[in-house]
């Protein structure tokens, strides 16, 4: 250990008469640690939300949707399925008819996006935990049965075995004008999943019944595809069917349908990173204050060292080492605490909820009823590097000020 490092370490351990200086140094280290810890926890939780919400969406949202550009195209939907299933990454396909309708029962009316499906093929494209195959099997062609989500059933006061009235925009022409088409359906199953959006919006009928209801003949709205790795859907969607545009086929992946949500999450993550980084910057200013006070207190020591032959660069190195070590300690402590808290975020929040007696995370708003966490090494590395860089920059001015100390001026009144 050279002289400058030894002196810098001694200045970190102030004597009793310099206890206030030691206190300021500790506050600086704690401030840096809190900034780093908070940034790691916030980013890990946001990563966890993004990961788990995306996983929930994958369970029910089509990974890729394909269809004919011309709605009146005479080609059959099976041609789309055959073309798509030639791709090794496509593991299942199912035709879907989508249309808007009003549902009415017991004086309650709700708007809904109706989906007409073939039970067997549709079951292969969704997770059984979300929409059980037993519920889908209750849909039979010509029976006009319907499967709805539990929240929607509750709003319409429906139970299994009840009848619900559907009104569609495609009306019938009468002497009195256009009259909406009205059809009664039998509620054969009510789905209650752990995704609120499914419970609140799910409305399924048999595809053949939907074709009759919307007068679509044998046409469908599109074909939904399930991929072996939905994460890669945005990159590989347009490679599933080569020359799709030339064949008059449109393709959309899950990111298109939920684009606004994921863009909002990405923007929030960037803004939170900036805000939390400013917290670390404030802590770095505390470090500047601590070092400036140390320099002012140690001016006589600096003057004596200079008269003994220590160069200005040596004096600068003393205070640079002091600030760098404080920044390093704060960063290390912050990283350790941040990782530990982030890895146990779910358990910590569950404990707080138990103590308060109420839920802090509403699944109606966040899709989830728990706090997820995804600790990423890349985020931790970037946070640690930024924290250390800010700490090193914070030492430059105090170290430069110490190096400019003139021995004669400092010792004049000693």
C-alpha positions as CSV (number, residue, x, y, z in Angstrom):
1,X,0.0,0.0,0.0
2,X,1.5,3.3,-1.1
3,X,1.4,6.5,1.0
4,X,-1.6,8.1,-0.7
5,X,-3.8,5.1,-0.3
6,X,-2.8,4.7,3.3
7,X,-3.7,8.4,4.1
8,X,-6.9,8.2,2.1
9,X,-8.1,5.2,4.1
10,X,-7.2,6.9,7.4
11,X,-9.3,9.9,6.4
12,X,-12.3,7.6,6.0
13,X,-11.9,6.6,9.7
14,X,-12.1,9.9,11.4
15,X,-11.1,10.3,15.1
16,X,-13.5,11.1,17.8
17,X,-13.0,14.8,17.5
18,X,-13.9,14.5,13.8
19,X,-17.0,12.4,14.4
20,X,-19.2,14.7,12.4
21,X,-17.0,14.2,9.3
22,X,-17.2,10.5,9.8
23,X,-21.0,10.8,10.1
24,X,-21.2,12.8,6.8
25,X,-19.1,10.1,5.1
26,X,-21.4,7.4,6.3
27,X,-24.5,9.3,5.1
28,X,-22.8,9.6,1.7
29,X,-22.2,5.9,1.5
30,X,-25.8,5.1,2.7
31,X,-27.2,7.6,0.2
32,X,-25.4,5.9,-2.7
33,X,-26.4,2.4,-1.4
34,X,-30.1,3.5,-1.1
35,X,-30.0,4.9,-4.7
36,X,-28.5,1.7,-6.1
37,X,-30.8,-0.5,-4.1
38,X,-34.0,1.4,-5.1
39,X,-33.0,1.4,-8.8
40,X,-32.3,-2.4,-8.8
41,X,-35.6,-3.2,-7.0
42,X,-37.7,-0.9,-9.2
43,X,-36.3,-2.2,-12.5
44,X,-36.5,-5.8,-11.4
45,X,-40.2,-5.4,-10.5
46,X,-40.9,-3.7,-13.8
47,X,-39.0,-6.5,-15.6
48,X,-41.1,-9.0,-13.7
49,X,-44.4,-7.4,-14.5
50,X,-43.4,-7.2,-18.2
51,X,-42.4,-10.9,-18.2
52,X,-45.4,-12.2,-16.3
53,X,-48.0,-10.1,-18.0
54,X,-46.6,-11.1,-21.4
55,X,-46.7,-14.8,-20.3
56,X,-50.4,-14.3,-19.3
57,X,-51.2,-12.7,-22.7
58,X,-49.4,-15.6,-24.4
59,X,-51.8,-18.0,-22.7
60,X,-54.9,-16.6,-24.3
61,X,-53.9,-14.1,-27.0
62,X,-53.0,-15.5,-30.4
63,X,-49.3,-15.5,-31.0
64,X,-49.9,-14.7,-34.7
65,X,-53.1,-14.0,-36.7
66,X,-53.4,-14.5,-40.4
67,X,-56.2,-13.9,-42.9
68,X,-57.1,-12.9,-46.4
69,X,-56.7,-9.3,-47.3
70,X,-60.0,-9.4,-49.3
71,X,-62.8,-10.4,-46.8
72,X,-64.8,-11.9,-49.7
73,X,-61.9,-14.0,-50.9
74,X,-63.3,-17.3,-52.2
75,X,-60.4,-19.3,-50.9
76,X,-61.2,-21.5,-47.8
77,X,-59.6,-20.8,-44.4
78,X,-58.1,-24.3,-44.4
79,X,-55.7,-23.1,-47.1
80,X,-54.3,-20.6,-44.6
81,X,-53.9,-23.3,-41.9
82,X,-52.1,-25.6,-44.4
83,X,-49.7,-22.9,-45.5
84,X,-49.0,-21.9,-41.9
85,X,-48.5,-25.4,-40.5
86,X,-45.8,-26.0,-43.1
87,X,-43.6,-23.9,-40.9
88,X,-41.9,-25.9,-38.2
89,X,-42.4,-23.2,-35.5
90,X,-46.2,-23.3,-35.8
91,X,-47.6,-26.0,-33.5
92,X,-51.3,-25.3,-33.8
93,X,-53.9,-23.3,-35.8
94,X,-57.5,-22.5,-35.3
95,X,-60.1,-20.4,-37.4
96,X,-61.8,-17.6,-35.6
97,X,-64.7,-15.3,-36.3
98,X,-64.8,-12.0,-34.4
99,X,-67.7,-9.6,-34.2
100,X,-69.3,-7.1,-32.0
101,X,-72.5,-7.8,-30.2
102,X,-74.7,-6.6,-27.3
103,X,-75.6,-9.1,-24.6
104,X,-78.8,-8.6,-22.6
105,X,-80.3,-10.3,-19.6
106,X,-82.5,-9.3,-16.7
107,X,-82.4,-5.7,-17.8
108,X,-78.6,-5.5,-17.9
109,X,-76.9,-4.9,-21.3
110,X,-73.2,-5.3,-22.0
111,X,-71.1,-4.9,-25.1
112,X,-68.9,-7.8,-26.1
113,X,-66.5,-9.0,-28.7
114,X,-67.8,-12.3,-29.8
115,X,-65.5,-15.1,-31.0
116,X,-66.7,-18.0,-33.1
117,X,-64.4,-21.0,-32.7
118,X,-64.1,-24.7,-33.5
119,X,-63.7,-26.2,-30.0
120,X,-61.1,-28.9,-30.8
121,X,-58.7,-26.7,-32.8
122,X,-59.2,-23.6,-30.6
123,X,-58.4,-25.7,-27.5
124,X,-54.9,-26.4,-29.0
125,X,-54.1,-22.7,-29.2
126,X,-55.0,-21.7,-25.6
127,X,-53.8,-22.9,-22.2
128,X,-56.2,-25.4,-20.5
129,X,-55.7,-23.4,-17.2
130,X,-57.3,-20.4,-18.9
131,X,-60.1,-21.9,-20.9
132,X,-60.6,-25.6,-20.1
133,X,-61.4,-28.0,-22.9
134,X,-64.5,-29.2,-21.0
135,X,-66.0,-25.7,-21.4
136,X,-65.2,-25.6,-25.1
137,X,-66.7,-29.0,-25.7
138,X,-70.1,-27.7,-24.6
139,X,-70.2,-25.7,-27.9
140,X,-72.0,-27.7,-30.5
141,X,-73.0,-26.6,-34.0
142,X,-76.6,-25.5,-34.3
143,X,-77.3,-25.6,-30.5
144,X,-76.5,-21.9,-30.1
145,X,-74.6,-22.5,-26.9
146,X,-72.3,-19.8,-25.4
147,X,-69.3,-19.8,-23.0
148,X,-68.6,-16.6,-21.1
149,X,-66.2,-15.2,-18.5
150,X,-67.2,-15.2,-14.8
151,X,-67.1,-11.4,-14.4
152,X,-69.3,-10.9,-17.4
153,X,-71.7,-13.6,-16.2
154,X,-71.9,-11.9,-12.8
155,X,-72.6,-8.5,-14.4
156,X,-75.4,-10.0,-16.5
157,X,-76.6,-12.1,-13.6
158,X,-76.2,-15.3,-15.6
159,X,-75.7,-18.9,-14.5
160,X,-75.1,-22.1,-16.4
161,X,-78.4,-23.1,-18.0
162,X,-79.7,-19.6,-18.4
163,X,-80.5,-17.9,-21.7
164,X,-78.9,-14.7,-22.9
165,X,-80.0,-12.5,-25.8
166,X,-77.5,-11.4,-28.4
167,X,-78.0,-8.3,-30.6
168,X,-75.7,-7.9,-33.6
169,X,-75.2,-4.7,-35.8
170,X,-76.0,-6.8,-38.9
171,X,-79.7,-6.0,-39.1
172,X,-82.6,-7.4,-40.9
173,X,-84.4,-5.2,-43.5
174,X,-88.1,-4.7,-42.6
175,X,-90.8,-2.2,-43.7
176,X,-90.0,-0.2,-40.6
177,X,-86.3,0.0,-41.5
178,X,-83.2,-1.9,-40.3
179,X,-83.8,-4.0,-37.2
180,X,-80.9,-5.5,-35.3
181,X,-80.7,-9.3,-35.4
182,X,-81.6,-10.9,-32.1
183,X,-80.8,-14.4,-31.1
184,X,-81.0,-16.3,-27.8
185,X,-78.1,-18.5,-26.7
186,X,-77.8,-21.0,-23.9
187,X,-75.1,-20.5,-21.3
188,X,-73.4,-23.9,-21.1
189,X,-70.1,-22.9,-19.3
190,X,-68.7,-20.0,-17.2
191,X,-64.9,-19.6,-17.3
192,X,-63.2,-18.4,-14.1
193,X,-59.5,-17.9,-14.8
194,X,-56.8,-16.0,-12.9
195,X,-56.8,-13.3,-15.7
196,X,-59.4,-10.7,-15.0
197,X,-59.6,-9.6,-18.7
198,X,-60.6,-13.1,-19.7
199,X,-63.3,-13.3,-17.0
200,X,-64.6,-9.8,-18.0
201,X,-64.6,-10.1,-21.8
202,X,-64.6,-13.8,-22.8
203,X,-67.5,-14.7,-25.1
204,X,-67.3,-17.9,-27.2
205,X,-69.7,-19.5,-29.5
206,X,-69.4,-22.3,-32.2
207,X,-67.9,-21.0,-35.4
208,X,-70.8,-22.3,-37.5
209,X,-73.3,-20.5,-35.3
210,X,-71.2,-17.3,-35.6
211,X,-71.2,-17.7,-39.4
212,X,-75.0,-17.8,-39.4
213,X,-75.3,-14.9,-36.9
214,X,-73.0,-12.6,-38.8
215,X,-74.0,-14.0,-42.3
216,X,-70.5,-14.8,-43.3
217,X,-71.1,-17.9,-45.3
218,X,-68.0,-20.1,-45.0
219,X,-65.7,-17.1,-44.4
220,X,-63.8,-16.5,-41.2
221,X,-62.2,-13.4,-39.7
222,X,-58.8,-15.0,-39.5
223,X,-56.7,-18.0,-38.3
224,X,-54.9,-17.8,-35.0
225,X,-51.5,-19.6,-34.7
226,X,-49.7,-20.9,-31.7
227,X,-45.9,-20.9,-32.0
228,X,-43.3,-22.9,-30.1
229,X,-41.6,-19.7,-28.9
230,X,-44.1,-16.7,-28.9
231,X,-41.2,-14.4,-27.8
232,X,-39.9,-14.6,-31.3
233,X,-43.2,-13.9,-33.0
234,X,-42.4,-10.2,-33.9
235,X,-39.3,-11.3,-35.7
236,X,-40.5,-14.4,-37.4
237,X,-44.2,-13.6,-38.1
238,X,-43.6,-12.5,-41.7
239,X,-41.5,-15.5,-42.4
240,X,-44.3,-18.0,-41.6
241,X,-45.8,-17.7,-45.0
242,X,-43.3,-16.6,-47.7
243,X,-44.6,-14.0,-50.1
244,X,-47.7,-13.5,-47.9
245,X,-48.5,-10.1,-49.4
246,X,-48.3,-11.4,-52.9
247,X,-50.8,-14.2,-52.0
248,X,-53.2,-11.6,-50.5
249,X,-52.6,-12.6,-46.9
250,X,-52.2,-10.3,-43.9
251,X,-50.2,-11.3,-40.8
252,X,-50.2,-9.8,-37.3
253,X,-48.3,-10.9,-34.3
254,X,-49.2,-10.4,-30.6
255,X,-47.1,-7.3,-30.3
256,X,-49.3,-5.5,-32.8
257,X,-52.5,-6.2,-30.8
258,X,-50.8,-5.1,-27.5
259,X,-48.4,-2.6,-28.9
260,X,-49.6,0.4,-26.9
261,X,-49.3,-1.6,-23.6
262,X,-45.8,-2.8,-24.1
263,X,-44.7,0.6,-25.5
264,X,-46.1,2.2,-22.3
265,X,-44.2,-0.3,-20.1
266,X,-41.0,0.3,-22.0
267,X,-41.4,4.1,-21.6
268,X,-42.2,3.8,-17.9
269,X,-39.1,1.6,-17.4
270,X,-36.9,4.2,-19.1
271,X,-38.4,7.1,-17.1
272,X,-38.0,5.2,-13.8
273,X,-34.4,4.4,-14.7
274,X,-33.8,8.2,-15.2
275,X,-35.6,9.2,-12.0
276,X,-33.8,6.6,-9.9
277,X,-30.5,7.5,-11.5
278,X,-31.1,11.1,-10.3
279,X,-31.4,9.7,-6.8
280,X,-27.9,8.3,-7.1
281,X,-26.8,11.7,-8.5
282,X,-28.1,13.4,-5.4
283,X,-26.2,10.9,-3.2
284,X,-23.1,11.7,-5.2
285,X,-23.6,15.4,-4.4
286,X,-23.6,14.3,-0.7
287,X,-20.2,12.7,-1.4
288,X,-18.9,16.0,-2.9
289,X,-20.0,17.9,0.2
290,X,-18.4,15.3,2.4
291,X,-15.1,15.5,0.5
292,X,-15.1,19.3,0.3
293,X,-15.6,19.5,4.1
294,X,-12.7,17.0,4.6
295,X,-10.5,19.1,2.3
296,X,-11.2,22.3,4.3
297,X,-10.6,20.5,7.6
298,X,-7.3,18.9,6.4
299,X,-5.7,21.9,4.8
300,X,-3.0,22.1,7.4
301,X,-2.3,18.4,6.9
302,X,-2.2,18.9,3.2
303,X,0.2,21.8,3.6
304,X,2.5,19.7,5.8
305,X,2.5,16.9,3.3
306,X,3.3,19.3,0.5
307,X,6.3,20.7,2.5
308,X,7.5,17.2,3.1
309,X,7.6,16.7,-0.7
310,X,4.2,15.2,-1.6
311,X,3.3,16.4,-5.2
312,X,-0.1,18.0,-6.0
313,X,-1.0,14.8,-7.9
314,X,-0.3,12.8,-4.8
315,X,-2.6,15.1,-2.7
316,X,-5.3,14.7,-5.4
317,X,-4.9,10.9,-5.3
318,X,-5.5,10.9,-1.5
319,X,-8.9,12.4,-1.8
320,X,-9.7,10.6,-5.0
321,X,-9.1,7.3,-3.2
322,X,-11.2,8.4,-0.3
323,X,-14.2,9.3,-2.5
324,X,-13.7,6.2,-4.7
325,X,-13.8,3.9,-1.8
326,X,-16.9,5.5,-0.4
327,X,-18.6,5.2,-3.8
328,X,-17.4,1.6,-4.1
329,X,-18.7,0.6,-0.7
330,X,-22.1,2.3,-1.3
331,X,-22.4,0.6,-4.6
332,X,-21.5,-2.8,-3.3
333,X,-23.9,-2.5,-0.3
334,X,-26.7,-1.2,-2.6
335,X,-26.2,-4.0,-5.1
336,X,-26.4,-6.7,-2.4
337,X,-29.4,-5.2,-0.7
338,X,-31.2,-4.5,-4.0
339,X,-30.7,-8.1,-5.3
340,X,-31.8,-9.6,-2.0
341,X,-35.0,-7.4,-1.8
342,X,-35.8,-7.9,-5.5
343,X,-35.5,-11.7,-5.2
344,X,-37.9,-11.7,-2.3
345,X,-40.2,-8.9,-3.4
346,X,-43.2,-11.2,-3.7
347,X,-42.7,-12.6,-0.2
348,X,-42.2,-9.1,1.2
349,X,-45.3,-7.7,-0.4
350,X,-47.3,-10.8,0.7
351,X,-46.2,-10.2,4.3
352,X,-47.2,-6.6,4.1
353,X,-50.6,-7.5,2.7
354,X,-51.1,-10.0,5.5
355,X,-50.2,-7.4,8.1
356,X,-52.5,-4.8,6.6
357,X,-55.3,-7.2,5.9
358,X,-55.8,-6.1,2.3
359,X,-54.4,-6.7,-1.2
360,X,-52.0,-4.1,-2.6
361,X,-52.0,-5.4,-6.2
362,X,-55.4,-5.5,-8.0
363,X,-55.6,-8.0,-10.8
364,X,-58.3,-5.9,-12.4
365,X,-55.7,-3.3,-13.1
366,X,-52.3,-5.1,-13.3
367,X,-53.4,-8.5,-14.7
368,X,-51.6,-10.0,-11.7
369,X,-52.4,-10.3,-8.0
370,X,-48.8,-10.5,-6.8
371,X,-45.6,-8.6,-7.2
372,X,-43.3,-10.4,-9.7
373,X,-39.6,-9.8,-10.0
374,X,-37.0,-10.5,-12.7
375,X,-33.4,-9.6,-11.7
376,X,-31.3,-9.2,-14.8
377,X,-27.5,-9.2,-14.6
378,X,-27.4,-6.6,-17.4
379,X,-29.4,-4.1,-15.4
380,X,-27.3,-4.7,-12.3
381,X,-24.1,-4.1,-14.3
382,X,-25.3,-0.9,-15.8
383,X,-26.6,0.4,-12.5
384,X,-23.3,-0.4,-10.7
385,X,-21.2,1.2,-13.5
386,X,-23.2,4.4,-13.5
387,X,-23.1,4.6,-9.7
388,X,-19.3,4.1,-9.6
389,X,-18.9,6.6,-12.5
390,X,-20.9,9.2,-10.6
391,X,-18.9,8.6,-7.4
392,X,-15.6,9.0,-9.3
393,X,-16.8,12.2,-11.0
394,X,-17.9,13.5,-7.6
395,X,-14.3,13.2,-6.3
396,X,-12.7,15.3,-9.0
397,X,-13.5,18.8,-7.8
398,X,-12.7,18.2,-4.1
399,X,-9.4,16.4,-5.1
400,X,-8.5,19.2,-7.5
401,X,-9.3,21.8,-4.8
402,X,-7.0,19.9,-2.4
403,X,-4.2,19.8,-4.9
404,X,-4.4,23.6,-5.4
405,X,-3.7,24.2,-1.7
406,X,-0.7,26.4,-1.1
407,X,1.3,25.4,1.9
408,X,2.2,28.9,3.0
409,X,-1.4,30.1,2.8
410,X,-2.7,27.1,4.7
411,X,0.0,27.4,7.5
412,X,-0.1,31.1,7.9
413,X,-2.4,31.1,10.9
414,X,-1.3,27.8,12.4
